[in-house]
C-alpha cells in the first residue's frame, strides 16, 4: 500500500482552492459536495488545499507556500507535488467507495469506478442508513459485540438476509432482526496454499480471508498472504489447526 486511504470530514471546514478553469471547477464541485467552505487564499483554520494552475513554476510555488503554513496540498495532475491525491468516487451516500492509484493513472481509477458503479444497487446507501437506525435494536438482540458482528456478517454475505446486492435489502432489516437468525459460534476452514503469491489465491480463499475472525498459520507463512486477511483478524502462529477453534470463523493456512 503506497498511500493511506482515509475519509475526511469537510463539513463546515475551510478548504483553500487556488486556480481557475475546468480543473478548479471540478475540485470546487467535489469540495461543495463534501460540505466544505472554499476560500481562494490561505486563511486561519484551513487544513487542506487544492492547487489547479497550468504553469509548473506557479503551481510549485503555490503548493510550497501553502505547505509552509501547515496545510496538506493536492496539486492537480502533478502527483509528485501532492501530499494527498483524490480518488475516483462511487457515491451511494452514506456508502462511499474510493479508487486510487496514487496518481499513477486517473484513467485506470475511472475505469474501475465505472465497473463498480454498474455492479452496486442504487439503494445501497439506504441499506447503510437502515443498519445505522437499527444499531440499538441489534445491541439488544446480540449484546456481545462478537456475536453481533458475526450476525451482521452472515446477513450481509452473498445470498444472506441482507445481501447488499439485493435492491430490496434496506426493506428487510426489521424482518431480519425479528427472525431466528442463527450465529455460527465456531467454524474451522482449511486453505491449502499453492504458492507464496497472493494473486494465486482462489476466489474462495480470498473470500474466507476477508471474513475470518482468527487466522492460524505456520511461522514461515508469507506476509503477503496474511495481508489479504481482515486487519482485525487475530493471527495465531501454530504448527497445526486448533483442536477447539474459538468462536467465529477460523482459518488454518497450510503450505501444500
DAWO-V577869 format. One record per residue. N is the residue number from 1. RES is the residue in one small letter. PSI is psi in whole degrees, -180 to 180 (* if undefined). Layout:
n:N res:RES psi:PSI
n:N res:RES psi:PSI
This chain:
n:1 res:x psi:121
n:2 res:x psi:-19
n:3 res:x psi:151
n:4 res:x psi:115
n:5 res:x psi:129
n:6 res:x psi:160
n:7 res:x psi:118
n:8 res:x psi:128
n:9 res:x psi:108
n:10 res:x psi:-1
n:11 res:x psi:119
n:12 res:x psi:4
n:13 res:x psi:157
n:14 res:x psi:131
n:15 res:x psi:129
n:16 res:x psi:131
n:17 res:x psi:113
n:18 res:x psi:127
n:19 res:x psi:168
n:20 res:x psi:168
n:21 res:x psi:-171
n:22 res:x psi:-44
n:23 res:x psi:-43
n:24 res:x psi:-41
n:25 res:x psi:-39
n:26 res:x psi:-44
n:27 res:x psi:-38
n:28 res:x psi:-43
n:29 res:x psi:-40
n:30 res:x psi:-44
n:31 res:x psi:-44
n:32 res:x psi:-42
n:33 res:x psi:-34
n:34 res:x psi:0
n:35 res:x psi:14
n:36 res:x psi:162
n:37 res:x psi:124
n:38 res:x psi:132
n:39 res:x psi:156
n:40 res:x psi:-5
n:41 res:x psi:166
n:42 res:x psi:140
n:43 res:x psi:157
n:44 res:x psi:135
n:45 res:x psi:-17
n:46 res:x psi:143
n:47 res:x psi:-25
n:48 res:x psi:161
n:49 res:x psi:151
n:50 res:x psi:136
n:51 res:x psi:120
n:52 res:x psi:77
n:53 res:x psi:139
n:54 res:x psi:-37
n:55 res:x psi:126
n:56 res:x psi:-46
n:57 res:x psi:-41
n:58 res:x psi:-41
n:59 res:x psi:-44
n:60 res:x psi:-44
n:61 res:x psi:-43
n:62 res:x psi:-42
n:63 res:x psi:-44
n:64 res:x psi:-39
n:65 res:x psi:-42
n:66 res:x psi:-40
n:67 res:x psi:-35
n:68 res:x psi:-23
n:69 res:x psi:6
n:70 res:x psi:8
n:71 res:x psi:149
n:72 res:x psi:134
n:73 res:x psi:137
n:74 res:x psi:125
n:75 res:x psi:116
n:76 res:x psi:129
n:77 res:x psi:17
n:78 res:x psi:75
n:79 res:x psi:-26
n:80 res:x psi:-17
n:81 res:x psi:2
n:82 res:x psi:139
n:83 res:x psi:-25
n:84 res:x psi:157
n:85 res:x psi:158
n:86 res:x psi:134
n:87 res:x psi:170
n:88 res:x psi:139
n:89 res:x psi:133
n:90 res:x psi:116
n:91 res:x psi:108
n:92 res:x psi:56
n:93 res:x psi:133
n:94 res:x psi:6
n:95 res:x psi:126
n:96 res:x psi:128
n:97 res:x psi:127
n:98 res:x psi:132
n:99 res:x psi:116
n:100 res:x psi:154
n:101 res:x psi:15
n:102 res:x psi:24
n:103 res:x psi:1
n:104 res:x psi:-41
n:105 res:x psi:102
n:106 res:x psi:-32
n:107 res:x psi:-40
n:108 res:x psi:-44
n:109 res:x psi:-40
n:110 res:x psi:-42
n:111 res:x psi:-42
n:112 res:x psi:-41
n:113 res:x psi:-43
n:114 res:x psi:-37
n:115 res:x psi:-45
n:116 res:x psi:-39
n:117 res:x psi:-42
n:118 res:x psi:-23
n:119 res:x psi:-35
n:120 res:x psi:133
n:121 res:x psi:149
n:122 res:x psi:-26
n:123 res:x psi:18
n:124 res:x psi:-39
n:125 res:x psi:-34
n:126 res:x psi:-35
n:127 res:x psi:-43
n:128 res:x psi:-43
n:129 res:x psi:-39
n:130 res:x psi:-39
n:131 res:x psi:-38
n:132 res:x psi:-43
n:133 res:x psi:-25
n:134 res:x psi:8
n:135 res:x psi:-45
n:136 res:x psi:-42
n:137 res:x psi:-37
n:138 res:x psi:-37
n:139 res:x psi:-35
n:140 res:x psi:-42
n:141 res:x psi:-42
n:142 res:x psi:86
n:143 res:x psi:-34
n:144 res:x psi:129
n:145 res:x psi:-39
n:146 res:x psi:-42
n:147 res:x psi:-40
n:148 res:x psi:-44
n:149 res:x psi:-41
n:150 res:x psi:-38
n:151 res:x psi:-43
n:152 res:x psi:-43
n:153 res:x psi:-44
n:154 res:x psi:-41
n:155 res:x psi:-35
n:156 res:x psi:-3
n:157 res:x psi:162
n:158 res:x psi:124
n:159 res:x psi:0
n:160 res:x psi:178
n:161 res:x psi:-29
n:162 res:x psi:41
n:163 res:x psi:119
n:164 res:x psi:-20
n:165 res:x psi:0
n:166 res:x psi:118
n:167 res:x psi:-19
n:168 res:x psi:11
n:169 res:x psi:-37
n:170 res:x psi:-27
n:171 res:x psi:-3
n:172 res:x psi:0
n:173 res:x psi:-45
n:174 res:x psi:-45
n:175 res:x psi:-34
n:176 res:x psi:-44
n:177 res:x psi:-31
n:178 res:x psi:-7
n:179 res:x psi:176
n:180 res:x psi:51
n:181 res:x psi:127
n:182 res:x psi:146
n:183 res:x psi:126
n:184 res:x psi:108
n:185 res:x psi:-33
n:186 res:x psi:125
n:187 res:x psi:132
n:188 res:x psi:126
n:189 res:x psi:147
n:190 res:x psi:133
n:191 res:x psi:120
n:192 res:x psi:114
n:193 res:x psi:137
n:194 res:x psi:-16
n:195 res:x psi:175
n:196 res:x psi:0
n:197 res:x psi:118
n:198 res:x psi:-21
n:199 res:x psi:-14
n:200 res:x psi:0
n:201 res:x psi:141
n:202 res:x psi:164
n:203 res:x psi:-39
n:204 res:x psi:-45
n:205 res:x psi:-43
n:206 res:x psi:-40
n:207 res:x psi:-45
n:208 res:x psi:-39
n:209 res:x psi:-34
n:210 res:x psi:-14
n:211 res:x psi:-23
n:212 res:x psi:145
n:213 res:x psi:-33
n:214 res:x psi:138
n:215 res:x psi:118
n:216 res:x psi:130
n:217 res:x psi:155
n:218 res:x psi:158
n:219 res:x psi:-28
n:220 res:x psi:15
n:221 res:x psi:134
n:222 res:x psi:136
n:223 res:x psi:-30
n:224 res:x psi:-31
n:225 res:x psi:-47
n:226 res:x psi:-28
n:227 res:x psi:-19
n:228 res:x psi:-9
n:229 res:x psi:163
n:230 res:x psi:140
n:231 res:x psi:-31
n:232 res:x psi:6
n:233 res:x psi:137
n:234 res:x psi:129
n:235 res:x psi:134
n:236 res:x psi:118
n:237 res:x psi:124
n:238 res:x psi:158
n:239 res:x psi:-11
n:240 res:x psi:161
n:241 res:x psi:154
n:242 res:x psi:139
n:243 res:x psi:-30
n:244 res:x psi:84
n:245 res:x psi:149
n:246 res:x psi:170
n:247 res:x psi:148
n:248 res:x psi:-166
n:249 res:x psi:122
n:250 res:x psi:145
n:251 res:x psi:140
n:252 res:x psi:115
n:253 res:x psi:120
n:254 res:x psi:151
n:255 res:x psi:127
n:256 res:x psi:*
